[in-house]
Amino acid sequence: MPTTPVTDATFAATVSAAQKPVLVNFWAPWCGPCRAFAPTLEAVSDSHADDVNIIKINIDENPEAAHRFQVMAVPTTVLLVDGAEAGRFTGAVARSSLLRFIAQKGAPH
């Protein structure tokens, strides 16, 4: 399952409708590390669709969610479990690190 792009208008509904943890990737098109991290997110979204929903939000076009989560740098990735923040990291990480982060913060593995 590919990552799902969301907007400020669809963010709350997307998160509240989720039956599993949601990994939110805050990114920007001008951000090199964001572009480098995108294939990792897609791969994890494909291989772990039963465990976690992965959504992406462009901070330039959707500043409200970025402000709400106090995103100061991109990429910032936030894990929400039952709508509450369970953890976050900034920067691009390897697939193994991303999977470990998801497993340790509350998503089933």
Secondary structure, DSSP 8 states (H G I E B T S, - for coil): ---EEE-HHHHHHHHHH-SS-EEEEEE-TT-HHHHHHHHHHHHHHHHTTTT-EEEEEETTT-HHHHHHTT--SSSEEEEEETTEEEEEEES---HHHHHHHHHHTT---
